[in-house]
Amino acid sequence: MKAMILAAGRGERMRPLTDNCPKPLLTVNGLPLIVHHIKNLVAAGIKDIVINHAWLGQKIVDYLGCGQQFSANISYSEEPVALETAGGIIKALPMLVEHEDDVFMVINGDIYCDFNLKQLPRLGEEFNAHLLLVNNPEHNPKGDFQLVEGVLTNPKNNHHETYTFSGIALYRKSFFKQDAATQESTLLQPVQEQQLIQPLAPMLRAGAEQGKVSASLMTNAWTDVGTPERLAKLNTI
């Protein structure tokens, strides 16, 4: 299985820290966020890694190189402008999968967690994606989704707890070909053929509505490193 680390975002909320440093290279306990992910992936036996980049992306390439220092094989998907999460994944699909049913992993480059990726669940044949959810953090008290008997659902009632998407997921290529999701997604700007700015959230909601996404709850330490304050707090632990 291959993995993709999302690293193309500008990190507006992290300014001024990200004015001259791409967000995934901000450090936690002396190591860049993205290096924590690479080490975790390699420890789990996932050595083929694709990293997308846009804002200050060359600094990421210069720092990580081909990945040899981490015993990894790193390839890069360069974006002339950040294509949003789904757009970036779709652009990188030829680097991630060969066959329609191939499963690959995606992890946000701007989160920090101590989840052992060896414990990733298996993606069931009846699903085309599996999300790892976490208990709602202070900055997202209403959560994103509900979890009903292992299946991701959109919040509809108060009978089930809501949870937050951790930014870690397994996907099949077919997930990104959902007609309903494509119609619901926001198409902001064409960049070039088959490279479009496209957010992931509408596709996840559409997949949940169709019952095609499974999920599980991750109880490990997890932080969405979205502000300088959260980064500073993380470095005190």
N, C-alpha and C positions, 0 to 999 in steps of 0.2 A: 504493500500500500504506500502511496505517496502522500505528502502533506503540503499544504499551502499556508504560508504565514502572510497575513494581510498587513502591509506596511506602507501603503500609498497615501494615507491621510495627511492633511496639513497640520492637524493638532491645534486648531485655533484656540481652544480653551486652555491649552497648555502654554500659551505665549506669556512671557517672552522666552521661555525655555526652548521652544521649538522654532524660534526665529532663525537660528543657525545650526540647529541639531534636529534631525528627523526624530519623531516621537519614539520609534522603537529602539533608538540608541540611547535614550535616557536610562540612567542606571539605577538599579535596585541592589543594595548590598554589594556595590562595586562592579556589578556586571550589567550590561545593557539588557533591557527587557527581552529583546529578540534572541539574545544568547541563552537566556534561561529557557526559552522555548526550544531552541535548537538542541541544547543538551538533554532536555526532557524527551524530545522526539528520538534522538539517537539512542538514549538509554532504553527506549521502548522498541528499538529495532527498526525505526522509521528513519532511513538515512537519505532518501531522495526527497528533497525539499525545494519547492518553488516559492519565491518571494516576489511579490509585486511591489513596485515603487514608483513614486512620482515626485513629491516634494523632497528636494535634497536627496534624491534617490542614489546618486552616485556616491554619497558618503556611506550609505549602507553597503553598496557593492565594494567600495574600497576597504571597509572594515572587515567584512565577512569573506570576501573573495569567493573561491570555489567551494569553501567549506571544509577543506582538507584538515585544517587545524582542529576541527570538531569531529573528524571522522564522518563527515557528511558530504553529500553531493548536492550542492546548491546551484539552482538555475534561477534566472531572473526574468520577470515579465514586466518590461518597462511600459509605463503609461504616460503619454504626452501630457495628459491632465488626469487627475484622479477620477476613475470611472465609477466610484461608489463600490460597495461591497460586491453586489451581484455582477456588475459590469466587469470588475476586475477578475472575478472567478471565471466568468464566461470567456474572457480574453485568454486566460491561462489554461482553459480546458484541454487544448491539444497537448500541453506539457504534462497534464495530470492523468489523463486516461486514454486508453486505446480503444476499449470496448464500451458499449452502452451500459453494461452492468458493473463496470469497474467501480470500486468504492475508494474514495479519497477523503482525507481529513482536511479541515480548515480551522485555523485558530487565529484570533485577532492578535495583532502584534502589540497592542497597547493594553493588554490585561496581564495580571500577574496571578499565578495560582500554583499550589503545590500538588495538584492532581497527578497521580502516576498514570501516564498514558498507556502503560501496559494493561491497565484496567478498562480501557475503552470497550464499550459494549459492542456486540455484533449487530450489524444492520440487517434486520429481518428482510426476507425476500419480498414481503408484501409492502414494504416501505421504500421510499427513495431518499429519505434523509432521517438522521437521528440527531437531536439536539441535547446537549448537556445544560441543564437548568440549575440555578442557584437560588437560595432564599433572597428575597428582595433586599437590596442595600438601601441605605437612607436616601440616596438620590433618585431611587426609582421605587417608591413605596407601593405603587399600584401594580407593579409587575408587568409582564408581557404576555404570558400564556398561562393556561391551566394544564394540568396533567391528570388524565383519566385513564386508569388501567394501562399505563405505559404508552398512551397515545397523546400527542400534542393537540390541544384544543384552544380555540380563541376564547377569551373570557366572556361567558354568557350568563353566569349565575353566581350566587354566593355560596353554593354548596361545596365548592372546591377552592382550595388555596390557589393564589396566583404566584407565579415564579418569574424570575428574570433570566433571559437567555445569556449564557456565560460567554458566548463568543467562540465556543468550541463545538464542532459538529462534524458528522460524517454525511457525505452526499454521494449520490449517483449522478451521472451525467444527465439522466432523464429528468432529474428534479428541475433543471434549468430549461426544460422545454415545455413547461406547463402553459397551456394556452391561456387559462384563466389568469395566471400570475402575470403573464406577459401583457395582457390587456389591462390589468390593474396597476402595473408598475408605472412609474413616472419616467418618461423619456425626456430628458432635459436637453441634451446636446449631442448631435452626431459627431463622432470624431473621425472614424473611417469605417469602411465596411465591416460589419459584425463587431464593432467596438463602440458600445454605447454606454453613456452614463446611466446606471440603473441601480437603485437601492435594493437591498435584500429583504427588508421587512415585509413589503407587500407580497413577495413570493412565499415567505414563511407563513403568512396569514392565509394565503390561498391554499398552500399545501396542508395546513392544519384543517381548513374548512373541508378539504377533500378526504381527510383521514389518512393521508399518505405520509405523515411524519410521526415517527416515534420519538420518545424523549425519556430521560431519566434525571434524577436529582443528584447533584454533586454537592457534598457537604464539606469539602475541603476549603481551606482558606483561599479566598478569591477577592481580587480587587480590580475594578475597572479604573485604570490609571488615567482619569479624565481631567484632572486639575492638578496644579502644582501642590495644592494642599494635600491631596490624596497621595501624591508621590512622596512628599516629605514625611507624611505619617507612616507610609510603608517602610521608609528607610529607618524608622525608629524601632521597628519590631525586630 
